[in-house]
Amino acid sequence: MNRICWLPLVAVIGIGAFGGLTATPASAGFRQLQALAGDWEGSDEHGIPAKTNFKLMVSETVVMETLAAAGMHEMVTLYSLDGDGIALVHYCPTNNQPRMRALPSLGAAKELVFIFRDAGNLLSATDGHEHKLVIEFLDHDHITERWTWRSGAKDTETAFHLARIKSR
């Protein structure tokens, strides 16, 4: 192969390595999740205190969130890129593991909407489980998480309004 044939290949590899050709709505949305790394606190719509932590894992290919609200057991949610979307696996105190997926739109997302696909350890779709999550990006230091719990045919939403804890 002569040098002229290598030039386009080198150009494509070089651009891809710096994100020029690989930027997608999913990767942009995932970068927004990565930017949440750190500790957050706030409350739900009833004023019940809540804390969460976002941690980058596995060479920054996974974002792990640990959410705890007063009176509730701790929950862990893992987020990762999944083709043209972002996958979520939620480890719930009810011992089921809902799997959801978001398909971000072009540009900086104002919100990511994760829709239920299926779940591990869920005997019936009518059994109680987290069914939807909407993360609203209000600004760099404020988010709202809207979790939808489905039991039978009834949906109940809980919103957590969270602010980044600034290091002192």
matplotlib code that plots the C-alpha trace (Angstrom):
import matplotlib.pyplot as plt

x = [0.0, 1.5, 1.6, -1.3, -3.7, -2.7, -3.5, -7.3, -7.1, -4.7, -7.1, -10.1, -8.4, -7.0, -10.4, -12.1, -9.6, -10.4, -14.2, -14.8, -16.4, -17.5, -19.7, -23.3, -26.3, -25.7, -22.1, -23.0, -25.7, -23.4, -20.8, -23.5, -23.9, -20.2, -20.1, -22.4, -19.5, -19.5, -21.8, -25.3, -28.0, -31.5, -35.0, -38.1, -41.3, -42.4, -39.2, -37.8, -34.0, -32.1, -28.4, -26.8, -23.4, -22.2, -19.0, -17.1, -16.1, -14.4, -12.2, -15.0, -17.3, -19.9, -21.5, -22.6, -25.2, -26.0, -29.2, -30.5, -33.6, -34.6, -36.8, -35.8, -33.1, -30.1, -30.5, -27.7, -28.1, -25.5, -25.4, -23.4, -23.4, -25.4, -25.0, -27.2, -28.6, -27.7, -28.5, -29.5, -29.7, -31.3, -30.6, -33.7, -34.3, -37.3, -34.7, -35.5, -33.3, -35.2, -33.3, -34.1, -32.8, -32.6, -32.3, -30.9, -31.6, -29.0, -27.2, -26.9, -29.8, -32.1, -33.2, -32.6, -35.7, -35.1, -37.9, -38.4, -37.4, -37.4, -36.1, -34.2, -35.9, -39.3, -41.9, -44.7, -44.9, -47.6, -45.2, -43.8, -40.8, -39.1, -40.5, -39.2, -36.5, -36.2, -33.1, -33.5, -30.2, -31.1, -27.6, -24.1, -25.0, -28.7, -30.6, -34.0, -34.6, -38.2, -38.6, -41.8, -42.8, -45.3, -47.4, -50.2, -51.7, -50.8, -47.8, -46.4, -43.8, -41.2, -39.1, -35.7, -34.4, -30.6, -27.7, -24.0, -22.2, -19.2, -15.9, -14.8]
y = [0.0, 3.3, 6.5, 8.1, 5.3, 5.6, 9.3, 9.0, 6.2, 8.2, 11.2, 9.2, 7.5, 10.8, 12.6, 9.6, 9.6, 13.2, 12.8, 14.6, 11.7, 9.7, 12.5, 11.2, 12.3, 9.2, 10.1, 13.7, 12.6, 10.2, 13.0, 14.9, 12.0, 11.7, 15.4, 14.6, 12.9, 13.8, 14.2, 15.7, 16.4, 17.7, 16.5, 15.1, 17.1, 16.5, 17.8, 14.4, 14.6, 12.7, 12.2, 10.7, 10.1, 9.7, 7.9, 7.1, 3.4, 1.0, 3.4, 6.0, 3.8, 3.4, 6.0, 4.5, 6.3, 5.5, 7.2, 7.3, 9.1, 9.2, 6.3, 4.3, 1.7, 2.7, 2.1, 1.7, 2.6, 2.0, 4.0, 3.1, 3.8, 1.3, 1.9, 4.9, 5.2, 5.1, 1.9, 1.9, -1.0, -0.1, -2.3, -1.8, -2.7, -4.7, -7.1, -6.6, -5.0, -2.8, -2.1, 1.1, 3.0, 6.6, 7.9, 11.4, 14.0, 16.1, 18.8, 19.3, 17.4, 19.3, 15.9, 12.2, 10.0, 6.4, 4.0, 0.6, -2.4, -5.4, -6.4, -9.1, -10.9, -9.5, -12.3, -10.2, -6.8, -6.0, -6.4, -3.2, -1.8, 1.4, 2.0, 5.3, 7.8, 11.4, 13.3, 17.0, 19.0, 22.4, 23.8, 22.5, 22.2, 21.3, 18.4, 16.8, 13.1, 11.9, 8.2, 6.5, 3.4, 1.1, -1.4, -3.1, -0.4, 2.5, 4.8, 7.0, 9.6, 10.8, 13.8, 14.4, 18.0, 17.8, 20.2, 19.5, 19.6, 22.0, 20.8, 23.0]
z = [0.0, -0.9, 1.3, -0.5, 0.4, 4.1, 4.3, 4.4, 7.0, 9.2, 8.9, 9.9, 12.8, 14.0, 13.9, 15.5, 18.4, 19.2, 19.0, 15.7, 13.9, 16.9, 18.5, 18.7, 20.7, 23.0, 23.6, 24.3, 26.7, 28.4, 28.9, 30.7, 33.1, 33.5, 34.5, 37.4, 39.2, 42.9, 45.8, 45.6, 48.2, 48.2, 48.9, 47.2, 46.6, 50.2, 51.7, 52.6, 52.5, 49.8, 48.9, 45.8, 44.5, 40.9, 40.4, 37.2, 36.9, 34.6, 32.7, 32.8, 30.6, 33.5, 35.8, 39.1, 41.1, 44.7, 45.8, 49.4, 50.6, 54.3, 55.1, 52.0, 51.4, 49.3, 45.5, 42.9, 39.2, 36.5, 33.3, 30.2, 26.4, 24.4, 20.6, 19.8, 23.3, 27.0, 29.0, 32.7, 35.1, 38.5, 41.5, 43.6, 47.3, 46.1, 44.6, 41.0, 38.4, 35.8, 32.6, 30.8, 27.8, 26.8, 23.2, 23.5, 20.9, 19.1, 21.1, 24.9, 26.5, 28.8, 30.0, 29.5, 29.5, 30.4, 29.3, 30.8, 28.6, 30.9, 34.3, 36.0, 38.9, 38.1, 38.0, 36.4, 34.7, 37.3, 40.2, 41.6, 39.8, 38.7, 35.2, 34.1, 35.0, 33.7, 34.6, 34.1, 33.8, 35.2, 35.3, 36.2, 39.9, 39.9, 38.6, 39.1, 39.0, 38.3, 39.1, 38.1, 40.2, 38.5, 40.5, 38.7, 36.4, 38.7, 38.2, 41.1, 40.4, 43.0, 42.1, 43.8, 43.5, 43.9, 44.2, 43.8, 47.1, 46.7, 48.1, 51.0]

ax = plt.figure().add_subplot(projection="3d")
ax.plot(x, y, z, "-o")
ax.set_aspect("equal")
plt.show()
